[in-house]
Amino acid sequence: MKRFWPAFLILGLLGLGYLLVPKGGHSFFGTRLLNPKPVDFTLEGPKGPVRLADFRDKLVLIFFGFVHCPDVCPTTMISLKQVYENLSPEEQRRVQVIFISVDPERDTPEIADQYAKAFHPAFLGLTGSPEEVQEVARAFGVYYQKTAYRGPGEYLVDHTATTFVVQGGRLVLLLSPDKLNFAQNPGYLPKVVADLRALL
């Protein structure tokens, strides 16, 4: 029997170790960044300058797009509305959705904000000068370029369609367009909601 004591002891220590290890067992559906990148910016909102650091106590979901976008922008914003509305009122108070227009020539801060609020009143729309928008986009690794150009005011904008999740001033999670495609994959909605809850 004495020969089994070391095995029992090892098993006992393993069991104790399991109980003492903090439980953070959420398996993220989105792409969790192992080395969260510090991010900050200041852009124009409908009432003046808005800094990302103003929302340091919130989980911030950022999507870059443009108001005249015919497909991916409204689809993504509807998905973000669904995610937001699946959170409890207390959770919603700790989450901010921000739409950043990469088309400042047509989208004023007021227009960008009206667009965002058309999907949910709590959402916020921002933009800035072409140089400011370019700098913010570069910080997030966002690509955008005019396309289908027919003249001033008549064009589309190709752009990165990832949604960026910022926590405490750091970029911590990426949500690709396919993971926000709830129309084709309704089962993805609870997974994205679970990701946000794990970060809150």
N, C-alpha and C positions, 0 to 999 in steps of 0.2 A: 504493500500500500504506500510505503514511503516513497517509492519511485514515482508515484503519481502527484506527489505534493508540488514539485516544481511546475508541472503542467497546470495544476489547479491555481497556483499562485500567479502564473503568467496570465491565465484566462481571467482571473479576478482583477488583476491590474489593468488589463485591456478593457474590461467592462467598466471599471472606475474611470479610466481615461475617456471612454466614450461619453460617460455621464457628465464629465467635467468640460468637455469640448463645447464651446458656444455653438448653438444651433443656427447656422446660417445656410441652410440647405436648399435655398431657392435656386433652381436651375433656370437661368435667364433665357427667355425666348428671343429677345433682341441681342445685339452684339455688345457684351459688357467689355469695357476697356480696362485692361489690367493696369495700365498706367494712366489714370485720369489726367487729362490735359487742362491746365488753368486757362480760362477764357474770360474775357470781359470786353465790353464795347459800350459806346454811347451813340445812339441814333435818335432821330426825331420821331416823337409821337404826336398825337393830335393836340396835345397841350404843352408841347415843348420837349426838351431833351429827356431821354430815358436811358438809364444806365443798367446794364445787366446786373451789376452788383446791388442794385436796389431790391432785387428779388433773391438775395443770398439765402434767406430763410425759407425759400420755396423750391420745389422741384420745377424746373423750367423746360418746357418742350418748345423747341424752335424749328420752324419750317421756313425755308426760303422759296419764294415763288413770285408770281405777278398776277395782278388783278384780271388781265385779259386771258389768262391761261384757260384753255378749253377743256382740259381733261385731268391731269394729275393733281393740279392744285385744288380744285373743288373736291375731288375724290378724297385726297388726303385730309383736307380740312373737315369734311364730313366724318371721316374716321376718327379724327382727334376729338370732335364733338361727342361721338359715341363713347370713346374712352373716358372723356371728362365726365359725362353724364352717368357712367357706370361707377364712379367714385361716390363715396358718401359725402354729404355737405361738409363735414369736417375735413375730409381728404381734399375736397375741391379748394378749400381755403388755403391749402398748402401747395397748390399746383397752379402754375401760370403758363398758358399757351401763348406763344408769340409768333406772329406771321411777319416775316421781313421781306419787303418787296425788292426784287433785284431789277426793277424797271422804274427807277426814280424819275425818268423823263415823263412818264405818264401818270405814275402813282405818287401823289402827294402823301404826306403823313396822314392827312384826313381821309383820303381815299383808301389807303392801306388799312387804316383802322376800321373804317366802315365795312370794308370787305371782311376783315377778321370777325367783327361783331355780328355780321350777317349769319355766321355759323353758330356763335354763342356770345352773349353780351359780356361774358367775363374775359373773352379773348382780346388780345392787344395787337394792333398793327403798327409797324414801324418802317421807316426808310431813312434815307439821307441823301447827301450829294453822291454823284456817281463814284467819287473817290472814296468816300466813307463806306459806301456799300461794298465796294471792291475790297477794301481792307478787312471788313468784317467777314465777308465771304471767304477770303484767303485764310483767315484764322481758323475757319471751320473746314477748310478743304473743299469749299463749294465752287463748282464750275458753272458759269452761265455765259450765254452768248446769243446775240440777236440772230434770228433766222427767218426765213420766208419774208424777207424785207421787201415791201412794196412801196415804201415811201415813209416820210415822217408820220409817226403815229400808227402806221400800219405794218406790224411785224409781230412775230412770236418770239419767245425767249426759251431756248434750250437751257435746262438747269438741273443740277443735282436735286434729287427728290427725296433725300434722306431726311428723317426727323431726328434732331439732336436733343438729347436729354442732359441737362446741366444740373448738378447738385453741389451746393456750396461753392459756386464759382469754378467748378471743374466739369469737364465733359466726361460723362461716365457711361453713357449708353447710346447706341445708334439703332434706329428703327428704319429698316429699308422699306421701300414702297410695297413690296410683295407682302411684308408682314403686317401692313396696315390695309391690305386689300380684303376687307371684311365681307364685301359683296360676294366674292367668289369663295372666301374661306371664313365663314362665320365663327368657326372655332378658334380663330386667331384673336378675337376680341378679348375673351377672358384671359388669354395668355399675356397680352400686352398690359391689361389692367393689373394682373398679378405682378408683372415686372415693376410697375410704378409703385404698387403697394410695398414691394420688397425694399424700395429705395426710400419710402416715406418714413 
